[in-house]
Amino acid sequence: MRKNIAIATLTASSLFVVSSCTKDFDEINKNPNGPVEVPSSLLISGIVENVMDQSYSTFNGGDMGSAWAQHWAKVQYNDEERYSPRDTQFDAIWNSFYAGSALPGGGGLQDINVMYDQAGTEGNTHVQGVALVLKAYHFSVLTDLFGDIPFSQALKAKEGINLPAYDTQADVYTGVLAMLDEANALLEDGEGIINATSDILYAGDVLKWQKFANALKFRTLMRMSNRADFNKQADLQAVLARPIFESNADEAKLVYLAAAPNNNPVNNSVILGNRGEYKVNSVIVDMMLDSNDPRLSKIAQPNKDGDYRGKPAGILDVPSDDYNYDNVSPIGAIYLAGNAPAYFMSYAEQEFLIAEAAKRGLLGVANDDATATTHFNNGVNASMSSNGVAAAAATTYLADHPYNASTALTQIYTEKWIALFGQGFEAWTEWRRTKVPTLVPALEGTINEIPSRYQYPPTEQALNGVNYEAAVAVQGADLLTTEVWWMK
């Protein structure tokens, strides 16, 4: 009984102490070694790594990017290559881009908003510019993958919007362009330090972030350019008056570290995970053999017989005598390295886009072959260099395959497709826009055409059903074959 009384007395005393200090509870329980807020630029590394980890995952950018662009092929476990993707992967991409990784370090659009707001509190307008570039990039990839997406109402749970409406892709693109214009102004005229260690893309170089913003705007405008209602030629010309990529040294790429856990996701899966079923597609191998392209030995490795041999997309029963682990060429060693780069956007891609715009008369001069030739050559040379091809071999290749005014667009599109090898999402997306080279749908595929988009994730249908149904009513059936706005 004395013990019970003592416990009761102690409990009452404790309650008295707690209630007496309630007004100072928040202050007492603050951990001086665990700050609630961190400098805004320290969030860059987590955001950059999260988006590249997801984009370069073999399950995402590999199976539903490089395989659909017919750069890669698989000799086993090839459901996605045959256009039968897993719903869980749609969820993974959607959630990681919007909410970010569940692992320490975060990432995604939610963290980008935090970074932007915190930079505003600090008066660091340069970091706000970085945040807007990354935000524009995330939304551009999301809309290119899915079509219409939550945009204007997205990420507003604090404002009571838990079920955001979908915006049309046209409106998303308009918003992305506005973000990039604001980012360009903040980076050019703003102030503040970008932490060089945390900025794993550009080490705090403000000018290079500005170049990325403008290059990304040029890509965005070109993606819209096949629309009959497109009238943005003046905007394309204005971008070229701003700082843009001048060489491979400016391009936006994350260079991973050689060893896990900071290695390239492709290395982590194919090499460390022993997923040797990832091979090269016969379309790109045969094309490069025919043109004596020196990049072939970089994008592929010889098979067990010492030959370069690809596999066509699809085929239900593999491995087989025709296509197996031994007789199909593996992906090139430089693309499987732990420190292989992951690209937001390359200099080669920018140059091919400028060459296309010049040839199509979008830069103010009809059939501007002089400008197109310069940028076509820049694109080829940049691709050769990034693949480790010697300058002399690149010169020989261009001499054998010079810019031809009568077939220029096909040349530009084909060379861009080759240059985007390994850049799964972008390679597939640009092929959807240009449809060059001509690709045959996967053999024994579950549908009879190469997919035009991702399907919406099942969680979105379950949790945001009303807005999902409204989006489908506007865009079209939630199928892999429904074209997104800029394809129509």
MIDREN-515651 format. One record per residue: residue in one letter; x, y, z of N, C-alpha, C in turn. Coordinates in pm, whole numbers, plus 50000, padded with zeros to 5 digits. Layout:
N
AXYZXYZXYZ
...
END
This chain:
488
M500834988050000500005000050000500865012550000
R501955012150078502855023750081503455025949941
K503735014949874504275015949738503285022549644
N502005018549656500975024449569500805039149598
I500835042949727500715057149764501875065149707
A503055059149716504235066249666504145068549516
I503665058149446503515059449300502485069949266
A501355069849341500305079849317500805093849343
T501565095349452502115108549486503075113349378
L503925103949332504885107549228504185111449098
T503125103649066502365106648944501725120348950
A501105123349067500475136449084501485147549075
S502645145249136503685155449131504165157748988
S504255146448915504705147648776503705155348693
L502395152348714501365159548641501405174348672
F501675177748798501755191748838502895198648766
V504045191448762505205197448696504935199648548
V504355189348485504085190448341503105201548312
S502005202048392500995212248367501535226048397
S502435227148492502995240148525503895245348414
C504475236048337505425240348234504865239848093
T503555237248083502945235447951503215247247859
K503185259347914503345271047827504735271947766
D505725264947825507075265047771507465251447711
F506465242847689506755229147648507525228747516
D507085236847418507735236647286509205240547296
E509485250547381510865255047394511725244547463
I511165238347570511915228447647512275216547560
N511375212547470511575200347394512235202647258
K512815214047235513565216147113514945209947127
N515345202347024516665196147023517635205646955
P518595211147030519525220846969520405214646862
N520525201346862521355194546764520555189246645
G519255191646645518395187046536517565198446483
P518125207346401517395219046353516185215346270
V515105223146288513875220746213514065224846067
E514805235346042515045240145907516525239145874
V516815236345748518185235945701518325246245589
P519535250845563519715260045450519135254045322
S518475262245246517685257345133518505249245033
S519725253645002520475246844897520935232944937
L520875229745067521245216345109520245205845064
L519075210145017518065200744968518315196444824
I519215203244755519405200544612519835186144588
S520775181144666521335167944639520265157044646
G519405157544748518365147444761517375147844646
I517025160044602516075161644492516665156444361
V517905160344333518555156244209518735141044205
E519195135344315519445120944314518135113044307
N517095117744375515815110644372515265109644230
V515255120644157514655120444023515485112043927
M516795112443939517625104243851517585089443891
D517535086444020517415072544063516155066044005
Q515065073544004513815068243950513855067543797
S514355077943735514375078543589515295068143529
Y516395065143597517375055743545517235041743603
S516215039543683515935026043729515665017143607
T516205004943608515934995943496514454992643485
F513714993443595512284990543590511485001943528
N512055013943527511345025643474511955029943340
G513045037343347513675042143225514255031143138
G514475019343196514975008243117513865000643048
D513014994043129511934985843074510894994042999
M510595006143046509535014242986510105027342931
G511295026542880511935038142818512875033242708
S514035028442749515015023642652514495011742572
A513715002942636513164991442563512094995942464
W511275005842502510225010642412510795019142299
A511955025442322512645032742216513465023242128
Q513505010542165514224999942095515725002742089
H516235007542201517675007842226518094995242299
W517314991442399517574979442477516584968442437
A516974956142467516094944542453516404935142568
K515514925642593515714916442705515564901942656
V516414893542711516364879442673515654870942779
Q515054877642876514224871042976513464881843053
Y512354878043116511564887343198511194899943119
N510634898143000510444909542910508984913542895
D508194912443002506784916642995506664931142953
E507444939943016507344954342985507764957042841
E508774950142793509204951842655508094947942558
R507224938842602506084934442521504824942542554
Y504994953842624503934963342653502934958142757
S503464950742854502644946242966503304950743096
P503284963843123503964969143241503194966343369
R503904967843480503304965743612502734978943665
D501544978243719500924990243776501764996243886
T502484987743959503294992844071504355002644023
Q504825001043900505825010243850505235023743816
F503975024043769503315036843747503165044243880
D502795036843983502705042744118504045048144163
A505105040344141506435044144189506895057244126
I506705058543994507115070843926506285082743975
W504985081043976504065091744017504395096544158
N504515087244250504735090844391506115096844413
S507125091444347508475096744370508645110644313
F507985113544200508085126944142507275137044223
Y506105133244270505305142644348505775143544493
A505855132044560506125132144704507595130144738
G508325123444651509725121044678509965107544741
S511225104444760511615091744817511255090944964
A510915078845009510655076745151511945075645230
L513065074545162514345073145228514875086745273
P515815086745369516415099445410517005106645289
G516835119445285517305127145171516175132445086
G515015125845095513805130945031513885131944881
G513395143044830513335145044687511905147744644
G511705149944516510365151944464509885166244476
L508705168644418508155182144411507845188144547
Q507475179744644507215185144777508465191644834
D509615185144822510855190844872511285202944791
I510965202944662511295214644580510535226844630
N509265225044664508495236144720509075240944852
V509495231544936510135235145064511395243145037
M512205238544941513445245544908513165259644859
Y512165261144773511835274344720511395283744832
D510505278944919509995287445028511095291145125
Q511945281345160513025284045254514035293845194
A514315292445065515225301844999514635315944999
G513305316844985512665330044993512845336245130
T512725328245235512945333145371514375338045389
E515305331145326516715334745335517075346645246
G516185350045153516515360245055517465355244948
N517515341844930518435335744835517685332944704
T517665342944617516895341644493517575332344393
H518885330244405519545320644317519045306544344
V518905302844470518385289544502516915288444462
Q516175299244472514795298844422514775296044271
G515725301744199515825298944056516115284244029
V517035278444107517345264244095516095255844121
A515355259444227514145252144261513145252244145
L513005263544079512045264543969512495256343848
V513805255843823514295247443713513955232843741
L514235228343863513945214543899512445211643899
K511655221443942510205219743942509685218543800
A510175227043711509765226443570510155213043510
Y511335208143543511775195343489510865184043536
H510575183543666509715172943719508345172943651
F507725184643640506395185243579506455181843430
S507525185843363507615182843220507715167843197
V508485160843280508605146443264507285139543300
L506665143843408505385137843447504335139043337
T504215150843279503185152743176503565145443047
D504855144443017505265136742899504975121842916
L505045116943039504775102843065503285099843068
F502515108243138501105105143164500115113343081
G500505125143035499575134142968499045144443065
D497725145543078497115154943172497425150343315
I497815159743400498225156443537497785167443633
P497735164643764497535175443861498715185143854
F498405197943840499445208143827499095220343911
S498075227843871497755240243943497265237644084
Q496635226144110496175222844244497065212644314
A498135208544251499015198444310499795204244428
L500115195644525500995199144637500395210144725
K499075210244740498425220744817497585215144931
A498095204544993497375198545105497245208445221
K498255216845241498185226845349497055236945326
E496645238345201495555247345168494215239945163
G494255227345204493015219545209492675212445080
I493575212444982493315205544855494025192044859
N493285181844896493845168444905493545160044782
L492585164444702492205157344580492315166944463
P493515168944411493715179244308493105175544174
A492575185644107492085183843971493265182543875
Y492985176843759494005175343656493985187443562
D495165191543519495285201943417495585195443283
T495155201643175495495196543043497005197943020
Q497525189642933498955190542905499325204242848
A498445210042769498715223442716498905233442829
D498075232542931498185241843044499425238743128
V499755226043142500975222543216502195228143145
Y502225226743013503365232042937503455247142949
T502325253742947502315268242965502895271943101
G502515264443204503045266843338504535263943347
V504985253443282506415250043283507235261143217
L506755266343105507465277243038507555289643126
A506465292543199506465304043290507475301943403
M507545289743456508535286743561509955289043511
L510225284643390511575285943337511935300543309
D510965308443267511215322843250511535329443383
E510765325843486511025331543619512375326743671
A512685314143649513975308743694515125316143626
N514995318443497516045325443423516295339343481
A515195346443513515335359843570515985359443708
L515585349943792516145348943926517625345243922
L517995336543831519395332443821520255343443762
E519695351143672520475361743606520615374143694
D519555377843761519545390543835519465388943986
G519425376544033519245374244176520545374644254
E520465369244376521635368944463521555356744554
G522655354044622522695342844714523695332244669
I524165324444767525135314044741524415300544729
I524805292844628524335279144614525435270144671
N525125262444774526125254044837526755244644736
A528055245944714528725238444608528755223444636
T528855219744761528915205544795527565198844775
S526495205544814525155200044801524675200344656
D525165209744578524765210844438525565200644358
I525065188344352525795177444286525615177644136
L524945187844084524805189343940525825199343886
Y525915211143950526745221943897527685228344000
A527795222644119528735227444220528595242444247
G527345247244247527085261144282527255271044170
D527445266644047527665275543934526315280843884
V526045293543913524755299643879524555300343728
L525595303643653525475304943508525095291643444
K525645280843494525305267843435523855264043464
W523335267743581521915265443608521055273643511
Q521505285843480520765294043386520785287743246
K521925282443206522015275743076521065263743071
F521005256143181520085244743187518645249443173
A518285260243242516915265443233516555268843089
N517465275143018517165279342881517175267542784
A518095258142803518105246242719516815238342738
L516375237242863515145230042891513935237242831
K513965250442829512865257742766512855255042616
F514015254642555514055251842411513485237942382
R513855228042465513295214642448511775214842461
T511285221942561509845222542586509115228742468
L509655239542415509025246142299509045237042176
M510135229942157510215220942042509255209242055
R509025204942177508085193842196506665197942157
M506355210542172505045215742135504945219041986
S506055218741916506135225241786505375218041674
N504975205641696504185198741592502705201841601
R502285208741704500875212541719500495222741612
A499335220841554498865230141452498655244141509
D498345244941638498095257941699499365263841763
F500515258241731501775263141786502175276141717
N502535285941797502975298741740504005304841834
K505105297341854506105301341952507475303841889
Q507505306441758508785308541693509585319741758
A508905330441795509605341641858510235337341990
D509555328642063510095323842190511335315342167
L511315306842064512495298742032513685307541999
Q513445317741920514535326841883515055334442005
A514145338042096514555345342216515435336742306
V515135323842315515945314942399517385314842351
L517595314942219518945314242166519745327042190
A519075337442232519775349842269520225349442415
R519805339342490520175337842630521325327742642
P521915326642760522945316242780522315302342767
I522925293842685522515279942671523775271442673
F523605258242665524775249342665525715252942551
E527015253442583528025256342482528905244242452
S528855234342538529665222242518529155211542614
N529775199742608529415189142702529665193042846
A530535202742868530835207143004529665214143071
D528715218942991527575226243046526355217443070
E526295205843006525065197943008524675193843149
A523385191443167522845188243299522855173143319
K523835168443394523935154143420524475151743560
L523945141243622524425136943753525445126043731
V526685128543771527735118443762527755110843895
Y527325098343889527285090244010528695086544056
L528795081144176530065076044227530185061344188
A531405056344188531645042944136531055031944224
A530995034344353530605023644446529225026144505
A528545015244539527265016044609527475022444746
P526495029744799525115031044749524895042944657
N525975049644616525835061644532526205058944387
N526025046544343526325042944205525095044544117
N525335044343986524255045643889523275034043907
P521955036543899520965025843918521095014443818
V521545017343695521725006743597522834997343641
N523935002943689525014994843744524544986643863
N523744992943946523264986144066522394974144030
S521614975443924520704964743885521404954143799
V522044958343691522594948943594523854942143645
I524764949843703526044944343747525954938743889
L525624947243985525574942544123524394933244147
G523294935544076522114927044090522104915143996
N523154913943913523294902543822522074900843731
R521594912243676520444911743585520954912443441
G521594901843398522204901443266521254900043150
E519944899543179518984898443069518874911342988
Y519384922443041519344935142968520414935142860
K519964936242734520854935642618520574947442525
V521184947542407520934958142310519974953142202
N519224962542145518224959342045518874958141907
S518324949341825518884947041692518744959241601
V517734967841625517534979441537518754988541542
I519204991941663520315001341673521634994641636
V521804981841670523034974741635523174973841483
D522114969641415522174968041269522394981441200
M521744991741250521915005041191523375009741204
M523955007541320525315012341342526335003741268
L526044990941251526914982541169526894987241024
D525714990440974525574994840834526305007940808
S526315016840909526925030040889528365030740940
N528885019340986530245018941041530415029441151
D529455029941240529425040041346530385036041458
P531375044541487532355041041591531775040541731
R530545045241750529915044541882529395030541915
L529335021641815528785008341839529545001041949
S530865001841947531664994842048531525001142186
K530895012742192530645019442320529265016042376
I528285015142287526915012542335526644997642353
A527514989242297527324974742307528664967842330
Q528574955742383529734947042397529554935042305
P530654929042257530514917142173529844905642250
N529124897142175528554885242238529644874742260
K529254862842303530264852542334531074848342212
D530544850642093531264847341970532124858941918
G532104870141991532894881641949532204890641849
D530894888641830530154896541734529234906441805
Y528864917041731527824926241780526494921441724
R525604917241812524324911641769523234915841866
G522184921841812521074926141895519914916541887
K518884919741963517654911741964516484920841930
P515524916241848514334924441822513514926241948
A512714936941951511824939242064510774928142071
G510484923842192509424914042212509914899742213
I509074890542168509264875942166508934870242304
L507914862142307507374857042434508314847042501
D508764837242425509544826442486511034828842469
V511604835842561513054837942567513494835342712
P514714830842732515764828242633515454816242545
S515994816642423515794806042326517104803742253
D517094794142160518304791842081518644804041997
D517604811441955517844823241871518364835041951
Y517804837142070518154848942150518294844942295
N519534845842344519794841642482520914850042543
Y521304846342664522304854042737523664854242667
D523964844042589525284842942528525384849342390
N524314847942308524464852042168523924866042136
V523424873342238522994887142220523954896342296
S524334907142233525324916142291524814923142416
P525624923542522525264931342640525354946342612
I524734954142698524854968742694526314972442715
G526754983242651528134987542660528624990042801
A529914987342823530494988142957530405002143016
I530535012542932530495026042989529105029543041
Y528075022942988526705025343034526365017043158
L527195007143187526964998643304527885002143420
A528735012243401529685016043506528975022443623
G529535020843741528945026943861528875041943852
N529885048043788529925062643779529395067943646
A528615059843575527995064543451527055076143482
P527035086543399526175098143426524715095343395
A523845102643464522405102443436522035116443388
Y521385117343273521165130243207519785136043235
F519775148643276518565156743267518415161543122
M519515166643066519525170842926520975172042881
S521265166942761522625167242710522815178742610
Y524065182442592524415192442491524085187342352
A524325174342326524015168642195522535170142163
E521665167242260520235168542235519875182942200
Q520415192442276520125206542246520525210042103
E521695205642061522175209141928521325203041818
F520875190741837519985184741738518635191941733
L518155196541848516905204041850517045217341776
I518185223941794518405236641723518535234041573
A519215223341536519335219841394517965217441333
E517115210241405515755207741356514985220841340
A515055229441442514325242141436514785250541317
A516095250541291516615258141178516105252641046
K516145239641031515705233440906514205235640884
R513425235740990511975237440977511565252140968
G512525261240970512215275340957511645281641083
L511875275441198511325280641324512195291441386
L513365294041327514275304141382514305316741298
G513315318241210513185330741135513655330040992
V514345319240953514825317740815514345304240764
A513655304140653513135291640597514285282740549
N514195269840582515215260240537516635265340559
D516905269140683518225274840715519245263540729
D519705258640614520625247240614521995250740671
A522415262940658523725266740713523735265240865
T522705270740931522615269441076522385254941117
A521525248141042521235234241073522485225641063
T523315227940962524545220140945525465221841064
T525645234141108526535236841221526085229341345
H524825230141375524335223941498524205208841484
F523925203941364523945189541340525335183941367
N526345190541312527725186141336528095186941484
N527655197641550527915198841695527305187141771
G526085183441732525405172541801526115159341783
V526515156341660527235143841634528545143541711
N529305154341703530605154741772530445153741924
A529405160141978529165159342121528825145242164
S528005138342084527665124542114528885115542106
M529705117442004530925109541992531815111642113
S532005124142151532865127242265532365121142394
S531065122242420530515116842544530605101642549
N530725095342432530905080942427532375076742425
G533255086442432534685083042435535285079742300
V534635084242192535155081942057536185092642025
A537285088741966538345098141931537855108141828
A538405120341836537985131141746538205127441600
A539295120441570539575116741431538505107241377
A538045097941461537005088541418535685095741397
A535405105741481534195113641466534235121541336
T535385127241304535565134841180535335125941058
T535865113941063535675104440952534205100840936
Y533535098441047532125094841041531315106140977
L531555118641018530825129840961531155131840813
A532385129040775532755130140633532025119740549
D531805108040609531095097440538529575099340541
H529085106740641527645108840657527365123740678
P527665132040579527505146540595526035150640596
Y525775162340650524435168240648523965169140504
N522745164440479522175164540345520855172240351
A520775183440282519605192140290518325184940251
S518395175440160517185168840111516645158340208
T517505153440296517065143340395517365147840537
A517485160840554518035166240679517255162140803
L515935163440800515165160640922515295146040963
T515265137040867515455122840900516835120540960
Q517835127040903519195126040957519265131241100
I518715142941122518765149241254518055140341357
Y516855135741322516095127441416516805114241445
T517405108341343518085095541361519315097041449
E520095107441421521295109641503520925113141647
K519835120341664519405123441802518975110841874
W518265102041803517845089241862519055081141907
I520105080841825521325073741864521975080441985
A522035093641981522695101142089521985099542222
L520685096442218519915094842342519965080542395
F520845072142341520975058542391521255058742541
G520505050542613520655049742759519835059842836
Q519305070042769518475080142834517005076242812
G516565066142884515325059142856514105067742831
F513705075842930512495083842914512615093242795
E513735100242785513885110342680513975103942543
A514655092542533514745085742404513375081542353
W512565075642442511225071342403510325083342373
T510435093942453509595105742435509905112642302
E511165114542271511495120942144511135112242025
W511245098942040510785090341931509285091841910
R508535092842019507075094842005506765107541927
R507605117741943507365130441873507735129641727
T508875123541696509385123841558509045111341478
K508865099941547508625086941483509765082941388
V510965087641418512155084141342513195078941442
P513835067341409513665059141289512365051241292
T512025045241180510835036841174511055024341260
L510195022241356510305010841445509085001841431
V509314988941431508234979141426507864975541570
P506564975441603506174971941741506734958341783
A506824956641913507394944441969506704932041915
L507504922041882506964909241838506224902641953
E505064897141925504234890542026503914900042142
G503694912742106503344922542207501884921242249
T501564926842365500184926342413499304936642344
I499914946642280499204956042193499994956842064
N499394962141959500044961741828500694975041790
E501034983241889501764995641862502624999241982
I503655007141957504525011742065503735021342152
P503805019942285502995028442373503235043342351
S502155050942369502205065442356502245072542492
R501965065442599501965071642732501945060742837
Y502135065242963501915056443078500435057043116
Q499955046343176498625046743236498715053043375
Y497615059243418497595065243551497745054343657
P498375057443770498585047343874497275043343940
P497145030843982495915026144046495545034044171
T496535038844245496225046444366495505059344333
E495825065144218495145077444178493685074644146
Q493445063444081492065059644050491265057144177
A491915051144277491225047544401490995059544492
L491985068544500491925079444598491455092644540
N491585094544410491215107144347490335104344226
G489375095344248488585089844139487805099844057
V487195109844122486375119544050487225127443952
N488375132143998489245139843910489925131043805
Y490215118743841490755109243744489765107143630
E488515104843663487505102543560487325114843472
A487415126643532487295138943453488455140343356
A489645136643400490815137443313490695127843196
V490235115643223490075105643118489035110243016
A487985116743064486945121542974487495132042877
V488475139842921489065150242837490165144642747
Q491055137042805492245132542733491965120542643
G491125111542691490875099042620491065087342714
A490755075542669490805063642752492185062042816
D492165057042940493405055243015494125042742966
L494685043742846495355032642781496755036742739
L497615026942719498955029642670498935035742531
T497875033542457497805037842317497185051642297
T496685057842402496095071242389497205081642375
E497155089342269498205099242244498085110942340
V499235116042384499235128242464499065140242372
W498815151842430498425163842354499415167442244
W500725167542274501685172142173501895161942061
M501335149942073501405140141966500255141841866
K499205149041906498005149541825498085160241718
END
